[in-house]
Amino acid sequence: MGDRANVIVVRENGTHELYRTGWAVGIDLDLLEGPTPVLAMLPGLRQDGWWLDDTMAQGGILLDLGRKVLLFFAWEGPSTELRHRPAMFELIRAAWPGWEVRWLYDGSAELREYVGLDPEYVRCRDSDASLAPFLAPDDEDLAGPDPGGVVITVNTGRCHVASDAFDHPVREGTALINRLADAPGHGVCHLHVNSGIHLDPERRHLGWWSLYSSPQAYRVPELWPGWTVEFWQDDWERHVRASDRFSPAAFDAGEEARAAVLAEAGQRRAVQARNRAQAARLRTAPARSRAG
């Protein structure tokens, strides 16, 4: 798999070990198995101090075995989906009894801070923001029950949707306002997006949220000088209260969502098992050939 994530294990004596896996997309699903299976997947993945940076780390996990703290983040997976996030956290906490479970909005930098390392090591400050294109209401990227996307409302009169496959549009700073002038309108957004921005240009006030990690999330106010910036973290309902242009379609966040998450976790385990079996066959094939 090409998607990558760092896994950090903090031992009871305070030392930490760094690992890297190629199964970052959906790595939150692995947490449903609890700490023992997660630790069991690590042998052979040890790294010698090379941390994935902001643009390369598509997920990350930290297990503090002494303090029983679990930190994690992801760009994709049920924990980044509006319909499934509450159920995902409920199931993870059930699988990690006695552990403190926390989501990281600033990704790898927060992992490094936790173990006392400089977060600047994983920053990509010289790279320009990757501008997210705006999507029309009939865009195929917005089809399906969990299309993702970034809903952007302006006061109570305008609503736009941008792709979530690029940097969060809030990182564009005030230049975003000019780009919105030609963006397709959506009337009222009922989509199950996974991030959003509400702008009040007259008051120079901005509120934003995200269900996935966003590099330098806590430094967004620096990109909006003269504005009051509120980071609502994953509280999308604050956006709903701030604008009548964002009203996600009703969904079942209980049993239906839990069943969907568990089904996806089962599919992931099956794929991983097939990959392990195939790798084992490849390792033993030469020996059988020589024996024959």
N, C-alpha and C positions, 0 to 999 in steps of 0.2 A: 504494500500500500504506500502511496506517495505522501499522504497526509501525516504530519509529524507532531509529536507532543513530548514534552519533558515530564518525567515522573521523579519526584524527590522524596526520599525516605529520610526522616529525621529519627535517629536511633535514641534509645532511652538515655544515653550519655550525652546527647546534644550534638553529636557529629551527624553530618548528612551525606547521603549518597545520591548521585545523579544518574538517571537512566533516560533512554529515549526509545519511544515506540513509534511504529508506523501506522498506528490505528487511531489517529486523533479524532476523526469524524465519528461521532457516536461513542467517544471514550466515556461519556457520562453513563452509558448503559453498562459498562464494565463494573461500575461502582455498585450496581444492584446486587452483586455477589458477596459484598462485604470485604473486610480487610484481608483475610487469609488468601482468597483467590487472586486478589490484586497483587499481593506480595509474591505469590507463586509464579506470576507471569514475567517477573523481572529478571531472573537469571539469564545472562547472555546479552542483556540490553544495557550494561553498565557503560557510562561515558566518563571521559577524563577531563571534566571541567568545561566542555564545550556546550554552552547553552544556546538553544534556539532563540532567535531575536523576535522582535515584535511582528515582523512580517512573515516569519517562518513557522512560528509556534501556533498551530491551529487548535491547540488544547494543552492542558497541563493539570497535573495532580500533585499534591503534597500530602504525605502522611506523617504526622508527628506522633510516633508511637508512644512516647512518654506522656505527652499532654493529651493524647487522644483528640487531635485536631485534624480535620480533613478539609483541605482547600482545593478548589478545582475551578476550571473555566473551560469554555469551548466556543468555537465559532459555529458549530452545527451540532444537531442532536436534539432529543426531546426537551432538554433543559433550556433550549433557546426558542422553544415554540410556545406561543400564547396558550394554546389549548392544553398542552401537556406539562408545562413547567411546574405547576403546583403538585401534580401527581408524582412527577419525577422526584422532587425534593422529599415528598412524603415517603416514597419507597426507599430512597437512599438512606434517610434517617432511620427507617425501620431496619435496614440491613447493617447499620453502624450504631447499634445501641450504646449509649454512654459517650458517644463522640460528638464534638462540636463540628457542625458541617457549615462551611461558608463558601459562597461564590465570590470569585475575584473578577472585578470589572476591568482591571488594568493588566490582566494576564501575567506574563512572565516576570514583569517588573515586580509585582507583588510577591511572587514566589521567592525571588531573590531577596527582597526586603525581609521576608519572614526569617530567612536563615542568616541574616546579617551581612549580605553581599550588596554591592553597589548596583542599583537598578539601571543606571546609565549604560551598563554593559550590553543590555538588550535593546536599547533605544535606537531608532533609525530616524534621527532628527533631520538629516539632510535630504530625506526623500519628500517630494511634494505629495500632497493629498491626492489619492486616486478618486477622481470625480465620479460620483454615481449618476448614471443617466436617469432621467425621469421617465416614468412608464405611463402609457395611456390606459384608460380603464379596461380596454379589450386586449391588452398585451398578454401573450401566452404565458409570460413569466408569473402572472398573477392568478393563474388558474389553479384549481385544487383547493382543498380545505386548509392547507398550511403553506400559503405562498411566500410568507416572509415579506420583506420589503420595509421601507421606512416611510411612515405617514408624516407629512409636514403640513400643519395647519397654520394659517395666518389670521390672527384675530378670530372672528366668528364667520368670516366670509369666504375663505378660500381653503382648498384642500388639494394636496398633490401627493404622489407616491413615487419614491425613488427606489432603485434596485438596492438590495442589501449585499450584493456581491462585491462591493467596493468599500472604501473607507466610509465610516458613518458621516453623512453630510454635515453634521455639526462641526466637524473638524475643518470645514472650509472657511469658517469665520463669517464675517459680514458679507463676503463675496457671494455667499449663498443667496442672499436676498435678490441680487441682480439676476442670478440664474433662474430664480423662480418666476420672473416676469414672462418667460416663454414656455413654462412648464404646462403640460396638459392638466386640466382641472378634473377633479373626481367627484365634485358635489359633496357627498357624504361617504366616507370610507367605512365600509362594513367588513373589510378584510381582517384576517388574523395575522396582522403584520407582527414583526418581532422587534421593532424599534420605532421611535418617533420624536418629533420636534414640534413644539408650539411656539410661535413667534408673535410678539406684540410690538411691532416697530414703533408705535407712538410712545409707549412707555419704555421702550428699549429693554424689554424683558423677554427672557428665553427659558423655557423648560424643556428638558430632553430626557429620554429613557432608552434603555437597551436591554434585551434579554441575552445578548451575546457580549463577549468581552470586546473592548475597544481600546487600543493603545492610547496611553496618556489621557484616560478618561477624566481624571481629576484636574487636568490642566486646560480644559476647554475654556474656562473664563479668560485665559490669556489671549485666546483667539477672537474674543468678542469684547474689545476694549470699550468702556463706557456703557456696557450692558450689564444688567443683573442676570446672572446665569444660575439656574437651579438644576442640579442633577437628580432626577427622580429615581435613579437606578432601575429596578425592574417594575416600578409602580406605574403601569400603563393606565390604570384607572384615574390617576391624576390628570392625564392628558384628556381622558373622556370628560372629566369635570371641567376642564379648562376650555374645551371647544365642543360645540354641538356638531362639528364636522367629522368627528371620529367616534364611531359607535360600532365596535366589533359585533358581528353576529353572535347570538347566544350559543353557548356550548356547555357540555357536561364536563366539569373539571373533577368529577368524582370517579365512580366505578368505571365508567366508559373510558375515561382517560387512563386510569391505571391499567385496564385490560390492554389498551393499545400500546402502552409503554412496555408491558411485560411481553407482549407478542413480538415487538421489535427486538427486545433483548434476547428472546429465544432464537430469532432469526440470526442475530449477530453471533451468538454462541455457535450455531450450526455452521456458519461460514468460517469462523475461526477454527473450528474442529476439522473441517475439510482441508483448510490450509495447512494445519499442523500435520494431518495425515499425509498430505501430498509431499510436504517437506521431509517427513520421515522416510517415505518411499524413495525419494531422490537420494537421501543419504545412504540408504542401504542397497540401492540398485547396483552400484559398482562392485560391492563385495559379493553379491549374488552372482554377478556376471563372471567375476574371477573364479568363484567357486565352481561354476559350471564348466 
